[in-house]
Amino acid sequence: MKAAVLREVGKPLQIETVSIGKPGPREVLIRTKAAGVCHSDLHFVEGSYPHPLPAVLGHESAGIVEAVGSEVRTVKVGDHVITCLNPYCGHCEVCLTGHMNLCVSPETRRSKTDEPRLFKEDLSGSGDTRMAQFLNLSSFAEMMLVHEHACVAIRRDMPFDLAALIGCSVMTGVGAVIHTSSVRPGETVAVIGCGGVGLATVNGAAIAGAGRIIAIDRVPAKLELARQFGATDLINADDGDVVKQVQELTGGGVQHSFEAIGLKVTAEQSFKMLRRGGTANIIGMIPVGTKIELTGSDFLGEKRIQGSYMGSNRFPVDMPRLVDFYMSGKLKLDQMISRRIKLEEINSAFDELKRGELARSVIVFD
């Protein structure tokens, strides 16, 4: 199969022929139909987060089940599915206490002594090369081999390119609003960064009934998109002190802020723009080793700052519901896709992410 392979940090991905294994117990083979190009992938390309190499990247995807291994109960051949990068075991402490997104059980992955799910055949006879599977998925490829708890069946009338977005950016943004921060109707929200995740966060806040939704970005086109997704107020970060502007708009700060970029300065701003009792949610992937500085006295106002991983999701329940939200007109996905591309165009999508030009490019497979 064709796949986009990262062999060296900072270098373009290479389109190569990669081999994929057969599904073992509780594993599912999926034909990839669409894969979003997410900023999280770019973090690994640039080395902000380390990963074993060579690796097939990609983690925001949808497809069709081609084959299932023994003991698979949740999906069947022919099902349309959305993938999720946090497979869960279902019986560890975090799973049993309702935090499936935090499961790190090794049983959802193959061990180092098992045959790899992905490998590069060596025709010279010196031995095949193991390829690292990225975030349990590796969706920049024509096929994926995953644990059954890394995908969920959805209704067949949902377009694959839009369903793929739910697999990461939409689940992350909407889930952060509804699950992680529990936004209630009428409350005030600020969202820093209007890329794919930020737009989904704005949309999630609108669905949750937030009374005021302030979108913050440097790109006017993204701010206009945020208005279409439900933002009531727009702030261009180039127009002055962001925190001051938020405080003036709200009469003292917001009850919930969401940082969707992954930078030290914006993480600190997300905390500073809170009113007393407010909660800052860090959704963006802040580079490894980066430290955030906060003023200790601010905690006397019972302000909180917390992380949100994949929207604190319960994805087998959440993702089909988000599909229904789209089909009923509540969830906006069409506007999020800036370009539909082929796998061979993957590096151009990363270039656009670096320039901050687009919300989301989606790879569409034949």
Backbone torsions as a table, in degrees:
resi	resn	phi	psi	omega
1	MET	NA	157.2	174.9
2	LYS	-83.5	142.0	179.0
3	ALA	-150.9	153.3	176.2
4	ALA	-95.6	117.4	-170.9
5	VAL	-111.8	131.1	171.2
6	LEU	-95.1	115.8	-179.5
7	ARG	-105.7	-24.0	-177.9
8	GLU	-148.0	132.3	179.7
9	VAL	-57.9	134.7	177.7
10	GLY	84.8	-2.6	-179.6
11	LYS	-105.9	155.3	177.3
12	PRO	-60.9	151.7	174.2
13	LEU	-70.6	149.4	179.9
14	GLN	-111.0	134.9	176.1
15	ILE	-84.1	116.6	-174.7
16	GLU	-131.9	166.4	171.2
17	THR	-91.5	119.4	-176.9
18	VAL	-123.0	144.2	177.9
19	SER	-95.2	150.8	-179.1
20	ILE	-129.2	143.6	-176.6
21	GLY	-76.5	179.5	175.5
22	LYS	-94.5	148.8	-177.7
23	PRO	-64.4	127.9	173.7
24	GLY	-91.5	-167.0	178.6
25	PRO	-55.9	129.6	177.2
26	ARG	66.3	19.9	178.0
27	GLU	-110.8	154.9	-175.7
28	VAL	-130.9	132.9	174.0
29	LEU	-98.7	124.5	-174.5
30	ILE	-120.3	133.2	170.5
31	ARG	-84.9	117.1	-176.9
32	THR	-70.0	129.6	177.4
33	LYS	-107.9	-29.0	179.2
34	ALA	-158.1	147.1	178.9
35	ALA	-145.8	123.4	177.1
36	GLY	-76.3	147.2	176.1
37	VAL	-98.2	104.7	-169.6
38	CYS	-100.5	152.8	178.0
39	HIS	-62.8	-26.2	177.9
40	SER	-62.4	-38.4	175.7
41	ASP	-59.5	-41.2	-179.1
42	LEU	-62.3	-35.7	177.5
43	HIS	-56.2	-39.9	-178.8
44	PHE	-77.4	-34.3	175.5
45	VAL	-61.7	-41.8	-177.0
46	GLU	-83.4	-11.0	177.3
47	GLY	90.2	8.2	176.7
48	SER	-64.1	-28.8	173.9
49	TYR	-126.9	134.6	-178.7
50	PRO	-81.2	153.8	175.7
51	HIS	-156.7	143.2	176.6
52	PRO	-59.5	142.5	-179.3
53	LEU	-126.3	154.1	-0.7
54	PRO	-73.3	151.2	-177.5
55	ALA	-139.8	146.7	170.9
56	VAL	-93.5	114.8	-175.1
57	LEU	-81.9	-176.0	178.4
58	GLY	103.7	133.6	-176.2
59	HIS	-153.0	7.3	-177.8
60	GLU	-123.8	97.3	-165.1
61	SER	-152.5	166.2	175.7
62	ALA	-145.9	154.4	-178.6
63	GLY	-170.9	-162.2	-177.6
64	ILE	-123.3	134.6	179.2
65	VAL	-69.2	122.4	179.6
66	GLU	-95.5	-36.8	-178.1
67	ALA	-158.2	154.9	177.4
68	VAL	-130.9	149.1	176.5
69	GLY	-86.4	-178.4	178.3
70	SER	-65.9	151.2	175.4
71	GLU	74.7	0.3	178.8
72	VAL	-72.4	127.3	-176.4
73	ARG	-118.3	-21.4	-167.7
74	THR	-90.3	-24.9	179.2
75	VAL	-137.4	166.0	178.7
76	LYS	-138.1	165.7	179.9
77	VAL	-57.5	133.9	-179.3
78	GLY	95.5	-14.1	178.7
79	ASP	-65.2	141.5	168.4
80	HIS	-85.8	132.6	-173.5
81	VAL	-134.7	153.4	165.3
82	ILE	-106.6	140.0	177.3
83	THR	-93.2	162.5	175.4
84	CYS	-142.2	136.3	-173.4
85	LEU	-76.2	-9.5	178.5
86	ASN	-112.4	80.4	175.4
87	PRO	-64.8	150.3	-175.7
88	TYR	-125.0	149.9	180.0
89	CYS	-82.8	-34.7	177.9
90	GLY	95.5	-5.1	-177.5
91	HIS	-139.0	4.7	175.1
92	CYS	-82.3	177.7	-175.7
93	GLU	-61.4	-44.9	-177.3
94	VAL	-68.6	-35.4	177.6
95	CYS	-66.0	-45.3	-175.7
96	LEU	-72.0	-16.2	177.2
97	THR	-103.1	14.9	172.0
98	GLY	86.7	18.1	-179.2
99	HIS	-119.8	55.9	-175.3
100	MET	-56.4	-31.5	-177.4
101	ASN	-65.6	-16.2	-178.7
102	LEU	-97.3	2.7	-177.9
103	CYS	-66.3	131.5	177.4
104	VAL	-125.4	24.1	-178.9
105	SER	-58.0	131.6	-179.8
106	PRO	-70.6	-11.9	-175.4
107	GLU	-71.9	-11.1	176.6
108	THR	-87.3	-1.5	178.9
109	ARG	-123.8	161.6	172.5
110	ARG	-81.9	142.5	-179.6
111	SER	-76.9	169.4	-179.4
112	LYS	-65.7	-21.9	179.5
113	THR	-89.2	-12.1	176.5
114	ASP	-79.6	162.7	171.1
115	GLU	-62.5	138.1	-178.2
116	PRO	-70.4	153.1	174.6
117	ARG	-70.0	-33.1	-179.4
118	LEU	-126.1	139.8	178.9
119	PHE	-158.1	161.4	178.7
120	LYS	-109.2	115.6	-178.5
121	GLU	-68.1	136.2	177.2
122	ASP	-105.8	105.0	-176.8
123	LEU	-73.1	-11.1	179.9
124	SER	-77.9	-16.0	177.9
125	GLY	95.6	1.7	-178.3
126	SER	-85.4	-2.4	177.1
127	GLY	119.5	141.6	179.4
128	ASP	-72.0	154.8	178.5
129	THR	-100.9	125.1	177.6
130	ARG	-71.0	132.5	176.1
131	MET	-104.5	135.1	179.7
132	ALA	-74.0	132.6	175.1
133	GLN	-84.7	129.4	-173.8
134	PHE	-90.2	121.4	176.5
135	LEU	48.8	40.7	175.1
136	ASN	67.4	7.9	-174.4
137	LEU	-129.2	-64.2	-173.2
138	SER	59.5	68.7	-173.5
139	SER	-93.3	0.6	171.2
140	PHE	-83.4	56.0	-177.2
141	ALA	-156.9	159.9	-177.1
142	GLU	-71.2	-20.4	179.0
143	MET	-137.8	154.5	173.6
144	MET	-130.8	140.7	174.6
145	LEU	-119.0	112.8	-170.0
146	VAL	-136.4	164.7	170.9
147	HIS	-67.6	147.8	-178.1
148	GLU	-60.6	-24.2	177.9
149	HIS	-88.0	19.7	172.1
150	ALA	-110.6	12.3	178.2
151	CYS	-151.6	161.1	179.6
152	VAL	-142.6	136.7	179.1
153	ALA	-72.6	143.3	179.6
154	ILE	-131.6	170.7	179.0
155	ARG	-65.1	147.7	-171.4
156	ARG	-77.4	-14.8	-179.4
157	ASP	-88.2	6.3	177.6
158	MET	-86.3	123.3	178.4
159	PRO	-60.7	137.7	-175.9
160	PHE	-63.6	-40.6	-176.2
161	ASP	-64.2	-33.8	177.9
162	LEU	-79.7	-36.8	178.1
163	ALA	-61.5	-36.4	-179.4
164	ALA	-57.6	-38.3	-178.8
165	LEU	-60.5	-33.2	179.8
166	ILE	-64.8	-26.5	-176.7
167	GLY	-64.1	-19.5	177.1
168	CYS	-142.5	-73.4	-169.4
169	SER	-60.8	-44.1	-176.7
170	VAL	-70.7	-44.7	177.9
171	MET	-61.7	-39.5	-179.8
172	THR	-64.2	-47.9	-176.4
173	GLY	-72.5	-51.7	-179.5
174	VAL	-64.6	-41.5	-179.7
175	GLY	-63.8	-36.9	178.5
176	ALA	-60.6	-37.8	179.4
177	VAL	-70.8	-51.2	-171.1
178	ILE	-80.9	-44.0	-176.1
179	HIS	-91.7	-57.4	-171.6
180	THR	-66.9	-46.1	-175.0
181	SER	-105.2	-9.0	176.2
182	SER	50.7	54.8	178.4
183	VAL	-64.3	132.9	-179.5
184	ARG	-105.9	157.2	178.5
185	PRO	-54.0	134.2	177.4
186	GLY	91.3	-12.9	-177.5
187	GLU	-77.7	162.9	-177.0
188	THR	-98.7	141.5	-174.5
189	VAL	-135.7	142.2	170.3
190	ALA	-126.0	137.8	179.8
191	VAL	-123.6	119.3	-179.6
192	ILE	-99.3	112.9	-179.1
193	GLY	102.9	118.3	-175.4
194	CYS	-116.5	43.6	167.5
195	GLY	-80.2	-158.8	-177.3
196	GLY	-57.9	-47.9	-179.4
197	VAL	-66.9	-42.9	-179.6
198	GLY	-63.3	-41.6	178.0
199	LEU	-63.7	-39.8	177.2
200	ALA	-64.4	-34.7	177.8
201	THR	-66.3	-43.9	176.1
202	VAL	-58.9	-46.6	179.8
203	ASN	-61.9	-41.8	178.4
204	GLY	-62.8	-38.5	178.2
205	ALA	-65.3	-37.9	177.3
206	ALA	-65.6	-42.6	178.3
207	ILE	-62.6	-37.8	-179.4
208	ALA	-73.4	-11.2	177.9
209	GLY	89.8	21.4	178.5
210	ALA	-57.2	139.5	-176.9
211	GLY	-76.3	-34.5	179.9
212	ARG	-139.2	128.0	-177.4
213	ILE	-125.4	110.5	-176.6
214	ILE	-101.1	118.9	179.1
215	ALA	-100.3	135.5	-175.7
216	ILE	-128.0	127.1	178.1
217	ASP	-162.7	172.1	177.3
218	ARG	-100.8	-13.1	-174.4
219	VAL	-102.4	114.8	-177.7
220	PRO	-54.7	-38.1	-178.7
221	ALA	-64.4	-37.0	178.4
222	LYS	-70.0	-37.3	177.4
223	LEU	-63.8	-38.7	178.1
224	GLU	-66.5	-37.0	174.4
225	LEU	-61.7	-41.8	179.8
226	ALA	-59.7	-36.2	177.2
227	ARG	-62.9	-41.0	177.9
228	GLN	-64.7	-27.9	-179.1
229	PHE	-86.0	-4.8	174.9
230	GLY	124.8	0.9	178.9
231	ALA	-65.2	137.3	177.1
232	THR	-94.6	-23.0	-178.5
233	ASP	-139.4	145.1	-179.6
234	LEU	-122.9	136.2	176.1
235	ILE	-127.5	122.8	172.4
236	ASN	-85.6	120.2	-175.1
237	ALA	-64.2	-14.6	177.9
238	ASP	-82.8	-4.8	-174.1
239	ASP	-95.2	16.8	177.2
240	GLY	126.0	-165.6	-176.1
241	ASP	-64.2	110.3	-177.3
242	VAL	-63.9	-45.1	-177.7
243	VAL	-61.0	-44.7	179.8
244	LYS	-61.6	-42.0	-179.5
245	GLN	-63.7	-41.3	178.4
246	VAL	-63.9	-43.4	-179.4
247	GLN	-64.1	-37.4	178.6
248	GLU	-69.5	-38.8	180.0
249	LEU	-65.5	-33.4	-171.9
250	THR	-107.6	-3.1	-178.1
251	GLY	70.5	37.5	174.9
252	GLY	134.7	-5.8	178.2
253	GLY	123.7	168.8	-177.0
254	VAL	-97.3	161.9	176.1
255	GLN	-83.8	-26.0	178.4
256	HIS	-139.8	130.6	172.5
257	SER	-122.9	151.1	-178.0
258	PHE	-133.9	117.3	178.8
259	GLU	-94.6	113.9	-173.1
260	ALA	-118.7	29.8	179.8
261	ILE	-116.3	-50.3	-178.8
262	GLY	100.9	42.4	-179.9
263	LEU	-124.3	151.1	178.1
264	LYS	-58.9	-49.6	-174.4
265	VAL	-64.9	-40.7	-178.9
266	THR	-74.0	-31.1	174.6
267	ALA	-63.7	-41.8	178.3
268	GLU	-67.6	-38.7	176.9
269	GLN	-62.5	-38.0	-177.7
270	SER	-61.9	-32.5	177.9
271	PHE	-77.8	-40.8	-176.8
272	LYS	-67.8	-25.4	-176.7
273	MET	-87.3	6.6	179.3
274	LEU	-80.4	146.8	166.1
275	ARG	-83.4	172.9	178.9
276	ARG	-58.6	133.7	-179.4
277	GLY	83.5	3.4	-176.9
278	GLY	-81.6	167.3	-177.8
279	THR	-128.3	126.6	174.5
280	ALA	-99.2	132.0	-178.7
281	ASN	-116.1	122.4	179.5
282	ILE	-95.8	108.3	-179.9
283	ILE	-98.9	-36.7	-177.9
284	GLY	-65.3	153.6	179.7
285	MET	-87.1	98.6	178.5
286	ILE	-73.9	130.5	-175.5
287	PRO	-53.6	144.9	179.5
288	VAL	-55.4	133.3	178.2
289	GLY	92.7	-11.9	180.0
290	THR	-75.4	132.8	179.2
291	LYS	-108.6	143.4	179.5
292	ILE	-106.3	136.2	-179.6
293	GLU	-109.1	127.1	179.2
294	LEU	-127.2	156.0	178.2
295	THR	-88.2	121.7	-173.9
296	GLY	-58.4	-37.6	-176.2
297	SER	-65.6	-21.5	179.3
298	ASP	-63.3	-24.4	-178.6
299	PHE	-72.5	-14.4	176.1
300	LEU	-67.1	-21.2	176.3
301	GLY	-87.1	15.4	179.7
302	GLU	56.2	35.9	172.7
303	LYS	-81.3	147.1	-176.8
304	ARG	-127.8	149.4	171.6
305	ILE	-132.0	134.6	-175.6
306	GLN	-148.9	159.1	175.5
307	GLY	-88.6	161.5	174.0
308	SER	-138.8	116.5	-178.2
309	TYR	-105.3	113.9	179.3
310	MET	54.1	35.6	174.9
311	GLY	65.7	27.2	179.9
312	SER	47.8	42.4	-167.3
313	ASN	-76.4	157.7	164.9
314	ARG	-121.5	71.7	-159.9
315	PHE	-59.4	-31.5	178.8
316	PRO	-62.4	-24.0	176.5
317	VAL	-94.8	-44.4	-172.4
318	ASP	-67.6	-44.4	-172.5
319	MET	-67.0	-43.5	174.0
320	PRO	-61.5	-32.8	176.6
321	ARG	-67.7	-38.7	178.1
322	LEU	-66.6	-35.4	174.1
323	VAL	-59.8	-45.9	178.2
324	ASP	-62.1	-37.6	177.8
325	PHE	-61.1	-41.8	178.2
326	TYR	-65.6	-46.8	-175.8
327	MET	-65.0	-24.1	178.3
328	SER	-94.3	0.4	175.3
329	GLY	92.5	1.7	-178.3
330	LYS	-82.4	-33.5	-177.5
331	LEU	-103.3	128.8	-177.0
332	LYS	-97.7	116.4	-179.8
333	LEU	-121.7	-35.4	-176.7
334	ASP	-56.4	-41.3	-177.2
335	GLN	-70.6	-16.2	-176.1
336	MET	-78.2	-26.0	-177.3
337	ILE	-83.6	117.7	179.3
338	SER	-87.8	-37.1	-178.8
339	ARG	-147.7	146.1	168.8
340	ARG	-109.6	124.2	-171.3
341	ILE	-129.7	170.4	172.7
342	LYS	-93.4	162.3	-178.5
343	LEU	-56.0	-36.5	-177.9
344	GLU	-65.1	-14.7	-179.1
345	GLU	-97.2	12.2	-172.9
346	ILE	-56.9	-40.8	-176.1
347	ASN	-68.1	-30.7	176.5
348	SER	-66.6	-32.5	177.3
349	ALA	-66.6	-37.8	176.7
350	PHE	-67.0	-38.2	177.5
351	ASP	-60.0	-40.6	180.0
352	GLU	-68.6	-36.5	176.3
353	LEU	-62.2	-41.6	179.8
354	LYS	-61.6	-35.7	179.9
355	ARG	-83.2	-8.0	179.2
356	GLY	68.1	30.3	-172.3
357	GLU	-85.8	-35.4	-168.9
358	LEU	-121.8	157.4	175.2
359	ALA	-77.0	-50.7	-176.6
360	ARG	-162.3	129.1	166.5
361	SER	-99.1	142.1	-179.9
362	VAL	-123.8	127.9	175.2
363	ILE	-80.4	127.8	178.2
364	VAL	-112.0	123.4	-179.3
365	PHE	-97.0	144.7	178.7
366	ASP	-66.4	NA	NA
